[in-house]
Amino acid sequence: MPSTAGPVRVRIAPSPTGDPHVGTAYIALFNYVFAKQQGGKFILRIEDTDQTRARADSEQMIFDALRWVGLTWDEGPDVGGPFAPYRQSERAQIYKDHAGILLGNGQAYRCFCTADRLAKVRIQQQAEKKNPGYDRHCRDLDPADGARRATEGEAHVVRMKAPLAGDIIVHDQLRGPVTINADQVDDQVLLKSDGLPTYHLANVVDDHLMQITHVIRAEEWISSTPKHVVLYQAFGWEPPQFFHMPLLRNSDQSKISKRKNPVSINYYRDIGILPHALLNFLGTMGWSFGHDREKFTLSEMIEVFSWDRMSLGGPVFGQDKLTHLNELYLHELTPEQLVDTVLAWRLNRDYLLKLAPLFQKRIKKLSDVMPVVDLFFCADLDYAHVLGDMKIPDVANKDVGKALLELIEKLEAREGFEPAILEEVARQWTTALTWKPKHAFMLLRLAVTGRTASPGLFETMSVLGKELTRRRLRSAAELIGKTPDKAPPAGT
């Protein structure tokens, strides 16, 4: 069955390797809108074949975040469907079988090159200023000999036989034909030595078997699509229609990243952005509703959606515009709706129960509560009054800022955000820097709370959550890093 025949079927396929990214919601939105307008199906598939990076908590966070913004799916790991399973880690045999098909029809081959040999090839290519890539050393091995060596247990991967000459054409529905010469396409690994597929094999096999008709994804995947076209041809399958969406950009046109701006959906939830405001904002990224209108509902977007309203210029993910849209939605609420919204956001029993152990021993009357806990209800802090204290003795400010950024990376590498985990990571960080804990922890307290005295540091970080904690540490790091060190007194 051709993949573009029948009802529209689209998918998103996030990897559970971290916090849910606004880029995932952006791509999911356009898949969802197109599917619903066409009376089709929207599928969620989890691409978790990279077991070294996959995290147990990340998958559920993806589900929760997408549902929070108002997107649901017709098929997926948690709702089932006719093409289950929808987790790639549960489809390993399917990929092995399809790699076997390509080996059988001569469109793939076993490669027995060791990591040491491949490293030497890369060094030689660099020395000769050649394009990096596999040198096809095993391409012409006798298939029977390769099968024998594999049966005997010799470590190997399976590579596709990319064409050696000619053009590969990707028919992008937003850009027109994109032509790539075959010499730019490597003999890509399809099946790794551990038996798990690479992204390329799993992506193509899953899209075909799940009858995906339109692949709507970010433009960063354009460079991979020629490999996918080659694979479709190798299997004898018709490819889906490809739409490569423009990447979300910072104001300087760089790709948005957590190192410049918050990119986690959970961050915007935690600071009080309304889900429909965020979804509305994402709908304006590269797409025009028409008549200069920027405020619209999901159902209104579905009603008027068309691809010819898409602009390929890099849409700017502007915080001010998002805040403005959120303000418009907030101002439309009735007083009753506003109260309900605030209560649902933070002023609810569950959240206050987390705060109670932190402030109970620090108050003498109820009016003392808000001054103690206000830091838990704001996004960014004003460090002006504590900046002079945000230092480590005998350490340059730029190095203090750099160390805080390193701590963020260490926290992100650990699963979980409980006080014990936070303290363990912080103490290891402090020890590695040879800083005294009292100095390091005061720095962290000031960065996270903006105060010299506050409830327990790691308990506070845990209740604030990963997103706000990370945002504050990064803001403090950037501020400290830009602050000149005090010059020594004259005459010393």
C-alpha positions in Angstrom: 0.0 0.0 0.0 1.5 3.4 -0.9 2.2 5.5 2.2 0.4 8.5 0.8 -2.8 6.7 0.0 -5.8 6.7 2.2 -6.6 8.9 5.2 -4.0 11.4 6.4 -1.8 10.0 9.1 0.9 12.1 10.7 3.1 11.6 13.7 5.6 13.1 16.1 8.4 11.0 17.4 10.2 12.6 20.4 13.1 11.0 22.2 12.7 10.7 25.9 16.1 12.1 26.7 15.3 15.2 28.8 12.6 17.8 29.6 9.8 18.3 27.1 11.0 20.9 24.5 8.8 23.7 23.1 10.1 22.6 19.7 8.3 19.3 20.3 5.1 21.1 21.0 5.6 23.4 18.0 6.0 20.4 15.6 3.2 18.5 17.3 0.8 21.5 16.9 1.2 21.6 13.1 0.9 17.8 12.8 -2.2 17.9 15.0 -3.8 20.8 13.1 -3.2 19.3 9.7 -4.5 15.9 10.7 -7.7 17.3 12.3 -8.4 19.5 9.4 -8.0 16.6 7.0 -10.1 14.2 9.2 -6.9 12.1 9.7 -5.0 10.6 12.6 -2.3 12.1 14.9 0.2 9.5 16.3 2.7 9.8 19.0 5.7 7.5 18.8 8.6 7.3 21.3 12.0 7.0 19.7 14.0 5.5 22.5 16.6 3.3 20.8 19.4 5.3 22.2 19.3 3.5 25.6 22.4 5.4 26.9 20.4 8.7 26.9 16.8 7.6 27.4 15.4 8.5 30.8 12.5 6.8 32.5 10.9 10.0 33.7 11.2 11.8 30.4 8.5 9.9 28.5 5.8 10.7 31.0 6.9 14.3 31.1 6.4 14.4 27.3 2.9 13.0 27.7 2.0 15.4 30.5 3.4 18.5 28.8 1.7 17.9 25.5 -1.6 17.2 27.2 -1.1 20.4 29.3 -0.9 22.6 26.2 -4.0 20.9 24.8 -2.8 18.3 22.4 -4.0 14.7 22.4 -3.1 11.8 20.1 -5.2 9.1 18.5 -2.5 6.4 18.8 0.5 6.1 21.1 2.3 4.1 23.8 -0.2 5.1 26.5 -3.4 4.9 24.4 -2.6 2.0 22.1 -3.6 1.6 18.5 -3.6 -0.8 15.5 0.2 -0.4 14.9 1.5 -1.0 18.4 4.0 -1.1 20.0 4.7 2.6 19.7 8.0 2.6 21.5 10.9 1.8 19.3 12.7 -0.1 22.1 9.9 -2.6 21.9 10.2 -3.1 18.1 13.8 -4.4 17.9 12.8 -7.6 16.1 10.9 -5.7 13.5 14.1 -3.7 12.6 16.3 -6.8 12.5 13.8 -8.4 10.2 13.9 -5.4 7.9 17.6 -5.2 8.0 17.5 -8.8 6.9 15.4 -7.9 3.9 17.9 -5.4 2.7 20.8 -7.8 3.2 18.8 -10.4 1.2 18.1 -8.0 -1.7 21.7 -6.7 -1.8 20.8 -3.2 -0.6 22.8 -3.5 2.6 25.9 -5.3 3.9 27.6 -6.4 7.0 30.5 -4.3 8.2 33.2 -5.8 10.5 35.4 -2.7 10.8 36.6 -2.1 14.4 36.3 1.2 16.2 40.1 1.4 16.0 40.2 1.1 12.2 37.4 3.6 11.8 39.3 6.1 14.0 42.4 5.7 11.8 40.3 6.2 8.7 38.9 9.5 10.1 42.4 10.7 11.0 43.7 9.9 7.5 40.7 11.7 5.9 41.3 14.8 8.0 45.0 14.7 7.0 44.0 14.5 3.4 41.3 17.1 3.9 38.6 14.7 2.6 35.0 14.7 3.6 34.6 12.4 6.6 32.7 9.2 6.2 33.0 5.5 6.0 35.4 4.3 3.3 33.2 1.4 2.2 35.9 -1.1 3.2 33.4 -3.9 3.7 31.0 -3.0 0.9 32.2 -5.7 -1.5 32.7 -8.5 1.0 31.1 -11.8 -0.1 27.6 -11.8 1.5 27.9 -15.5 2.3 31.3 -14.9 4.0 29.7 -12.0 5.9 26.8 -14.2 7.1 29.2 -16.9 8.2 31.3 -14.4 10.3 28.2 -13.0 11.8 26.9 -16.5 12.7 30.3 -17.2 14.4 29.7 -14.2 16.6 32.0 -11.6 15.1 31.0 -8.1 16.0 29.5 -6.1 13.1 27.0 -3.5 12.0 24.7 -3.5 9.0 25.2 -0.6 6.6 23.0 0.5 3.7 24.4 0.5 0.2 24.1 4.2 -0.8 24.2 5.0 -4.5 27.7 5.8 -5.7 26.7 8.3 -8.4 23.8 10.5 -9.5 21.4 12.8 -7.7 19.0 12.0 -4.9 15.9 14.2 -4.9 13.9 15.0 -1.8 10.5 16.4 -2.7 9.8 18.9 0.1 6.3 20.2 0.1 7.4 23.6 1.5 10.6 24.1 -0.4 10.2 22.2 -3.7 12.7 19.6 -4.9 15.9 19.5 -2.9 18.7 17.8 -4.9 21.7 16.1 -3.3 24.6 14.4 -5.1 25.0 10.8 -4.1 28.6 11.4 -3.1 27.2 13.4 -0.1 25.4 10.3 1.3 27.4 7.9 3.4 26.9 4.1 3.7 24.9 4.8 6.8 24.8 2.3 9.7 21.3 0.8 9.9 21.7 -1.8 12.6 24.2 -1.3 15.4 26.4 -4.0 16.8 24.1 -4.4 19.8 21.2 -5.3 17.4 19.4 -2.0 17.9 18.6 0.2 14.9 19.9 3.7 14.2 17.4 6.5 13.8 17.4 6.2 10.0 16.3 2.6 9.8 13.8 2.8 12.6 12.3 6.0 11.3 11.7 4.7 7.8 10.4 1.3 8.8 8.1 2.7 11.4 6.7 5.4 9.2 6.0 2.8 6.5 4.4 0.2 8.7 2.4 2.8 10.6 1.1 4.1 7.2 2.3 7.6 7.8 1.3 9.7 4.8 2.9 13.1 5.7 6.1 13.6 7.7 6.0 17.1 9.2 9.2 17.8 11.1 11.9 20.4 11.8 14.2 21.5 9.0 17.2 20.2 10.8 16.2 16.7 9.4 16.5 17.8 5.8 20.1 16.6 5.7 19.0 13.1 6.8 16.1 12.8 4.4 18.2 11.8 1.3 19.2 8.7 3.4 15.6 8.0 4.1 14.7 8.4 0.4 17.4 5.8 -0.5 16.0 3.4 2.1 12.5 3.8 0.7 13.8 3.0 -2.7 15.8 0.0 -1.3 12.6 -1.4 0.2 10.6 -0.6 -2.9 8.2 1.6 -0.8 6.7 4.9 -1.8 7.9 7.6 0.6 5.5 9.9 2.5 5.2 13.6 1.7 7.8 15.6 3.5 7.3 19.0 5.1 10.3 20.5 6.9 9.3 23.2 9.2 11.5 26.3 9.9 13.4 26.1 13.2 12.5 28.3 16.1 15.1 31.0 16.5 16.4 33.5 19.1 16.4 37.1 18.2 20.0 36.8 16.8 18.7 34.0 14.5 20.6 31.3 16.4 18.6 28.1 17.0 16.8 28.2 20.4 18.6 26.3 23.1 18.5 25.9 26.8 21.8 27.8 27.1 20.2 31.0 25.8 16.5 30.8 26.7 14.2 28.5 28.6 13.0 25.8 26.1 11.2 23.4 28.4 7.4 23.4 28.2 7.4 22.9 32.0 9.2 26.2 32.6 6.4 28.1 30.9 3.9 26.2 32.9 5.7 26.9 36.1 6.0 30.6 35.6 2.2 30.9 34.9 1.9 31.0 31.1 -1.5 29.7 30.2 -1.5 26.5 28.0 -3.7 28.0 25.3 -1.6 31.1 25.2 1.6 29.0 24.6 -0.2 27.0 22.0 -1.5 30.2 20.3 2.0 31.6 20.4 3.5 28.5 18.8 0.9 28.7 16.1 2.3 32.1 15.0 5.8 30.7 14.5 6.2 30.8 10.8 2.5 30.6 10.0 0.0 33.4 9.5 -3.6 33.2 10.4 -4.3 36.1 8.1 -5.5 39.7 8.4 -2.6 40.4 10.8 -4.4 38.4 13.5 -2.2 36.8 16.1 -4.7 35.8 18.8 -6.7 32.7 17.8 -7.9 29.4 19.3 -6.8 25.9 18.3 -10.2 25.3 16.6 -9.9 28.5 14.7 -6.4 27.6 13.5 -7.7 24.2 12.3 -10.6 25.8 10.4 -8.4 28.2 8.3 -5.1 26.2 8.1 -3.3 25.9 4.9 0.4 25.3 4.1 0.6 28.3 1.7 0.5 30.5 4.8 3.8 29.1 6.0 6.9 31.2 5.9 10.3 29.6 5.7 12.1 32.4 7.5 13.3 31.5 11.0 10.5 32.4 13.3 11.7 34.3 16.4 10.7 32.7 19.7 10.2 36.0 21.5 9.5 36.0 25.2 7.9 39.5 25.0 5.3 38.3 22.4 4.5 35.3 24.4 4.0 37.3 27.6 1.8 39.8 25.7 -0.4 37.0 24.4 -0.7 35.5 27.9 -1.6 39.0 29.2 -4.5 39.2 26.7 -5.9 35.9 27.7 -5.6 36.7 31.4 -7.4 40.0 31.0 -10.3 38.3 29.3 -11.0 36.0 32.3 -13.8 36.8 34.7 -12.8 37.4 38.3 -14.1 33.9 39.1 -12.1 32.3 36.2 -9.0 34.2 37.2 -9.2 33.0 40.8 -9.7 29.4 39.6 -6.7 29.8 37.3 -4.4 31.1 40.0 -5.5 28.4 42.4 -4.9 25.7 39.8 -1.4 27.1 39.0 0.2 27.5 42.4 -2.1 28.6 45.3 -3.4 25.1 45.7 -3.4 22.6 48.6 -0.8 20.3 47.0 1.8 23.0 46.4 1.3 24.6 49.8 1.7 21.3 51.5 5.2 21.1 49.9 6.0 24.6 51.2 4.6 24.2 54.7 7.6 22.2 56.1 9.9 25.0 54.7 8.2 27.9 56.3 6.4 26.5 59.4 9.4 27.0 61.8 10.2 30.4 60.3 6.9 32.2 61.1 5.4 33.6 64.3 2.1 34.7 62.8 0.3 34.0 59.5 1.2 37.3 58.1 4.8 36.2 58.1 4.0 33.5 55.5 4.0 35.4 52.3 7.4 37.2 52.8 9.0 33.8 53.5 7.5 32.0 50.5 7.2 34.7 47.8 10.4 33.4 46.2 8.4 30.3 45.3 5.9 32.2 43.2 8.1 34.3 40.9 10.1 33.4 37.9 13.2 35.7 37.8 14.9 37.3 40.8 16.4 40.7 41.3 20.0 40.1 42.4 21.0 43.8 42.7 21.0 43.8 46.5 23.0 40.5 46.8 25.4 40.7 43.8 28.3 41.8 46.0 27.9 38.6 48.1 27.7 36.3 45.1 31.4 35.4 45.1 33.9 32.8 46.1 37.1 33.9 47.9 40.1 34.1 45.6 38.1 33.0 42.6 37.5 35.3 39.6 33.9 36.1 38.9 34.1 34.7 35.4 35.2 31.3 36.9 32.4 31.4 39.4 29.9 31.9 36.6 31.4 29.1 34.6 31.3 26.8 37.6 27.6 27.5 38.1 26.9 26.6 34.5 28.8 23.4 35.0 26.6 22.6 38.0 23.5 23.0 35.8 24.9 20.3 33.5 25.7 18.0 36.4 22.1 18.4 37.7 20.6 17.7 34.3 22.7 14.5 33.9 21.0 13.1 37.1 17.6 11.6 37.1 15.4 13.0 39.8 15.3 16.3 41.7 15.0 15.3 45.3 16.9 17.1 48.1 19.3 14.2 48.7 20.2 14.0 45.0 20.7 17.7 44.8 22.9 17.8 47.9 25.0 14.8 46.6 25.6 16.5 43.2 26.4 19.9 44.9 28.9 18.4 47.3 30.7 16.5 44.5 30.8 19.7 42.5 32.1 21.6 45.5 34.8 19.0 46.2 35.9 18.9 42.6 36.3 22.7 42.7 38.1 22.6 46.0 35.7 25.2 47.3 34.6 25.4 50.9 31.0 24.1 51.2 30.0 27.2 53.3 31.1 29.5 50.5 29.7 27.3 47.7 26.3 26.7 49.3 25.9 30.4 50.1 26.5 31.1 46.5 23.9 28.6 45.5 21.4 30.0 48.1 21.9 33.5 46.7 21.5 32.3 43.1 18.4 30.3 43.8 16.6 32.5 46.4 18.1 36.0 46.1 18.5 35.9 49.9 21.2 35.2 52.5 18.7 33.4 54.7 16.0 31.1 53.4 14.4 27.7 54.0 16.7 24.7 53.5 18.7 25.1 50.3 18.2 21.7 48.7 14.6 21.4 49.9 14.0 24.8 48.3 15.5 23.8 45.0 13.5 20.6 45.0 10.2 22.4 45.6 11.0 25.1 43.1 11.6 22.4 40.6 14.2 21.8 37.9 13.0 24.5 35.5 12.9 27.5 37.9 16.1 26.3 39.6 18.0 25.9 36.4 16.7 29.3 35.1 17.9 31.1 38.3 21.3 29.4 38.3 21.8 30.3 34.7 20.7 33.9 35.2 23.0 34.3 38.3 25.9 32.6 36.4 25.6 35.0 33.5 25.3 38.0 35.8 28.3 37.0 37.9 30.4 36.2 34.9 29.9 39.7 33.5 30.6 41.4 36.8 34.2 42.9 37.0 36.4 41.7 39.8 37.1 44.4 42.4 40.4 46.0 41.8 42.8 45.9 44.7 43.1 49.1 46.8 45.5 51.7 45.4 49.1 51.3 46.6 48.9 47.6 47.3 
